[in-house]
Structure formats: structure tokens, C-alpha cells
Amino acid sequence: SLTKSIIDQFELLISQGTLKPGERLPSETKLAEELSVSRPALREALRALELVGVIQKKSGDGTYISEDIVSEPVRFMFLMRKSETHKLFEARKVLETGLAGIAADKRSDEDIERMQVALNEMKRFLHSSKKKFLKGDMAFHLAIIEATHNEILRGLSIPLNELLWEGRAGKSHTPEVSVKSIEYHEGLLKAIEKRDSTLASKIMLEHLNYVEKFL
């Protein structure tokens, strides 16, 4: 994804010493030009980096590379540390449990279709392709985020999910977990389609609590 690509560029710049701990970042416009990316894409990547403490925003003074990262590779910092992964997942649970309820209230027929397509992909590749199964899984969760029709929630949730998906990919893809995941997704789809926000939030929390056991 573009967010991941920008984060990779930050990792390289930090590991090479081009960006140093405590250094102030250029303005958003200049940084987007230097990295050859759009400002909206850069903004999402910066939100993700701020969430995991790689950068820090100082009110009225700009954005800085965190003093805490020293020379530690960025990906190692927020993907390989088990404690960081669980902190990120806690944030995901809070966000997505609420997102599921909002999606049930605000979803359109097109949103339901996108969820169904993603669920069908999960079922199709359950036993044949781990990569395509996980792609369908992520597409389903992204469809729920989009179904909230809330740009602020979208901006918070998508970068967080992408960080977690990169770190998680393959770790919990066992036949038992994957079959159970499909069951949860089927329940979510039915609840959101029926506009039952309470049930949608409940199923999402149960689903994420189950997945968390395998991180």
C-alpha cells in the first residue's frame, strides 16, 4: 500500500541517518514533494507513525522524529516488539468495535455488496491461498471502515490496520482460525445488513478478542 511505502521510506531515511532522532521534519508540503507522494497519503502515513511513537507533534512547533528511536529500525520498533503490537491491537479493538456499530447505522447497499465480495474471496481461497485469503479478510474490514462514511474515522483506522496487518500476516492463518474468522465475518455482515449496531459491535469485539490470542 502507499501508506506502507511511505513508512518504508521513513525507515530507510532513519536507518541511514538521513533523519535523526530529535530532528524537525520539513513542512507537509515540502516533505510530500521530497518523497514524491500526495499530501493525503503522507498525512495517513504520518498518523500511523505518530500512533507508534516514531514521530511526535509539538504544538506550535512542528513535527519531530522521536528521541526514543535512537538507531533502532522503525519496523522492528513497531512490528517486532510484542508489547507494541498488543498496544496497537488494543487501539484497533476500541476503534473497530465502534466502527462496526456506526457502519450498521450508516451503511449503504453498495457497502454491503463490498463486504459480501470480500467475504466470498475469503471463502474461495480458504484452503488454497493464504495471501489471497488475508487480502479478502483485510478488504472486509476496510469495507466496514468505509461504511461509516466518516473521513476522520477512516484516517485513524486505515493506517493502524495496515501496520497491524503487515505484522500479523500469516501468523494466525491456521485452518481452525481461518474457519472461525469466516464465521465471525458472516455474523458481522448479517448484523450490519440488518442495521443492528449493538450486535455488530458485540460480534466485532468477540472476533478481535479471538484473533488477539494468536498474535
C-alpha positions as CSV (number, residue, x, y, z in Angstrom):
1,S,0.0,0.0,0.0
2,L,1.0,3.6,-0.4
3,T,1.0,4.2,3.4
4,K,3.4,1.2,3.9
5,S,5.6,2.5,1.1
6,I,5.9,5.9,2.8
7,I,6.6,4.3,6.1
8,D,9.3,2.2,4.4
9,Q,10.9,5.4,3.1
10,F,11.0,6.8,6.6
11,E,12.6,3.6,7.9
12,L,15.3,3.8,5.3
13,L,16.0,7.5,6.0
14,I,16.2,6.9,9.7
15,S,18.4,3.8,9.4
16,Q,20.7,5.6,7.1
17,G,20.9,8.6,9.5
18,T,19.4,11.0,7.0
19,L,16.6,11.6,9.5
20,K,18.0,11.7,13.1
21,P,16.2,11.4,16.5
22,G,15.0,14.8,17.6
23,E,15.2,16.3,14.1
24,R,12.4,18.5,13.0
25,L,10.6,17.4,9.8
26,P,10.1,19.7,6.9
27,S,6.6,21.1,6.2
28,E,4.0,18.7,5.0
29,T,4.1,20.3,1.5
30,K,7.9,20.1,1.2
31,L,8.0,16.6,2.7
32,A,5.4,15.3,0.2
33,E,7.5,16.8,-2.6
34,E,10.7,15.2,-1.3
35,L,9.1,11.8,-1.0
36,S,7.1,12.2,-4.3
37,V,3.8,11.4,-2.7
38,S,0.5,13.2,-2.3
39,R,-0.3,15.1,0.8
40,P,-3.3,13.0,1.8
41,A,-1.2,9.8,1.5
42,L,1.6,11.4,3.5
43,R,-0.9,12.5,6.2
44,E,-2.1,9.0,6.7
45,A,1.4,7.6,7.0
46,L,2.3,10.4,9.5
47,R,-0.7,9.5,11.6
48,A,0.4,5.9,11.7
49,L,4.0,6.9,12.6
50,E,2.7,9.1,15.3
51,L,0.5,6.4,16.7
52,V,3.5,4.2,17.3
53,G,5.8,6.9,18.6
54,V,8.1,7.2,15.7
55,I,7.3,10.9,15.3
56,Q,6.0,13.5,17.8
57,K,4.0,16.6,17.1
58,K,4.8,19.6,19.2
59,S,2.0,22.2,19.4
60,G,3.0,25.3,17.5
61,D,6.5,24.0,16.8
62,G,6.1,21.3,14.1
63,T,6.7,17.5,13.9
64,Y,9.9,15.8,15.1
65,I,11.5,12.4,14.9
66,S,11.1,10.8,18.3
67,E,14.2,10.9,20.6
68,D,13.4,7.4,21.7
69,I,14.0,5.5,18.5
70,V,17.8,6.1,18.5
71,S,19.2,3.8,15.8
72,E,16.6,1.1,16.2
73,P,15.0,0.2,12.8
74,V,11.5,1.6,12.6
75,R,9.8,-1.6,11.5
76,F,11.4,-3.5,14.4
77,M,10.2,-0.9,16.7
78,F,6.5,-1.1,15.9
79,L,6.1,-4.6,14.4
80,M,8.6,-6.9,16.1
81,R,8.1,-5.8,19.7
82,K,5.3,-7.9,21.1
83,S,4.3,-5.2,23.6
84,E,3.9,-2.6,20.8
85,T,1.8,-5.0,18.7
86,H,-0.6,-5.5,21.6
87,K,-0.9,-1.8,22.3
88,L,-1.7,-1.3,18.7
89,F,-4.3,-4.1,18.8
90,E,-5.9,-2.6,21.9
91,A,-6.4,0.6,19.9
92,R,-7.8,-1.4,17.0
93,K,-10.3,-3.1,19.3
94,V,-11.6,0.2,20.6
95,L,-11.9,1.7,17.1
96,E,-13.3,-1.2,15.2
97,T,-15.9,-2.2,17.8
98,G,-17.3,1.3,17.5
99,L,-16.8,1.3,13.7
100,A,-18.9,-1.8,13.3
101,G,-21.8,-0.2,15.1
102,I,-21.6,3.0,13.1
103,A,-21.4,1.0,9.9
104,A,-24.6,-0.8,10.8
105,D,-26.3,2.6,11.2
106,K,-24.9,4.3,8.1
107,R,-24.1,1.5,5.6
108,S,-25.4,1.7,2.0
109,D,-26.4,-1.2,-0.2
110,E,-23.0,-0.7,-2.0
111,D,-21.2,-1.1,1.3
112,I,-23.0,-4.4,1.9
113,E,-22.0,-5.6,-1.6
114,R,-18.3,-4.8,-0.9
115,M,-18.4,-6.8,2.3
116,Q,-20.0,-9.7,0.6
117,V,-17.4,-9.7,-2.2
118,A,-14.6,-9.7,0.3
119,L,-16.3,-12.5,2.3
120,N,-16.7,-14.5,-0.9
121,E,-12.9,-14.1,-1.6
122,M,-12.1,-15.4,1.9
123,K,-14.3,-18.5,1.4
124,R,-12.9,-19.0,-2.1
125,F,-9.2,-19.0,-1.0
126,L,-9.7,-20.6,2.5
127,H,-7.7,-23.7,1.6
128,S,-5.8,-22.6,-1.5
129,S,-4.0,-19.3,-0.9
130,K,-3.0,-17.7,2.4
131,K,-2.2,-14.4,0.7
132,K,-5.5,-14.1,-1.1
133,F,-7.4,-15.2,2.0
134,L,-5.8,-12.5,4.1
135,K,-6.3,-9.9,1.3
136,G,-10.1,-10.7,1.4
137,D,-10.0,-10.5,5.2
138,M,-8.5,-7.1,5.1
139,A,-10.8,-5.9,2.3
140,F,-13.8,-6.9,4.6
141,H,-12.5,-4.8,7.5
142,L,-11.8,-1.9,5.1
143,A,-15.3,-2.1,3.8
144,I,-16.6,-1.7,7.3
145,I,-14.5,1.3,7.8
146,E,-15.7,2.8,4.5
147,A,-19.3,2.0,5.5
148,T,-19.1,4.5,8.4
149,H,-18.8,7.3,5.8
150,N,-16.7,9.2,8.3
151,E,-13.4,10.6,6.9
152,I,-11.9,11.2,10.4
153,L,-12.5,7.6,11.5
154,R,-11.2,6.4,8.1
155,G,-8.0,8.4,8.6
156,L,-7.4,7.0,12.1
157,S,-8.3,3.4,11.3
158,I,-6.7,2.6,7.9
159,P,-3.1,3.4,8.9
160,L,-3.5,1.5,12.2
161,N,-4.9,-1.6,10.4
162,E,-2.2,-1.6,7.8
163,L,0.5,-1.6,10.4
164,L,-1.1,-4.5,12.2
165,W,-1.8,-6.5,9.1
166,E,1.8,-6.2,8.0
167,G,3.0,-7.5,11.3
168,R,0.3,-10.2,11.6
169,A,0.3,-11.6,8.0
170,G,0.5,-15.4,8.2
171,K,0.8,-15.7,12.0
172,S,-2.8,-16.6,12.6
173,H,-3.6,-18.3,9.3
174,T,-4.4,-21.8,10.5
175,P,-7.3,-23.8,9.3
176,E,-9.1,-23.5,12.6
177,V,-8.6,-19.8,13.0
178,S,-9.5,-19.1,9.4
179,V,-12.8,-21.0,9.5
180,K,-13.7,-19.3,12.7
181,S,-12.8,-15.9,11.1
182,I,-15.2,-16.6,8.3
183,E,-18.0,-17.4,10.9
184,Y,-17.4,-14.0,12.6
185,H,-17.4,-12.2,9.3
186,E,-20.7,-13.8,8.3
187,G,-22.2,-12.7,11.6
188,L,-20.9,-9.2,11.1
189,L,-22.3,-8.9,7.6
190,K,-25.7,-10.1,8.8
191,A,-25.8,-7.7,11.7
192,I,-24.7,-4.7,9.6
193,E,-27.1,-5.6,6.9
194,K,-29.9,-5.7,9.4
195,R,-28.7,-2.3,10.9
196,D,-28.3,-3.9,14.3
197,S,-25.5,-1.7,15.7
198,T,-25.4,-3.4,19.1
199,L,-25.0,-6.8,17.7
200,A,-22.4,-5.7,15.1
201,S,-20.3,-4.1,17.8
202,K,-20.6,-7.2,20.0
203,I,-19.6,-9.6,17.3
204,M,-16.6,-7.4,16.3
205,L,-15.3,-7.4,19.8
206,E,-15.7,-11.2,20.1
207,H,-13.9,-11.6,16.8
208,L,-11.0,-9.3,17.7
209,N,-10.6,-10.9,21.2
210,Y,-10.3,-14.3,19.4
211,V,-7.7,-13.1,16.9
212,E,-5.7,-11.4,19.7
213,K,-5.0,-14.8,21.2
214,F,-2.9,-15.7,18.2
215,L,-0.7,-12.5,18.0
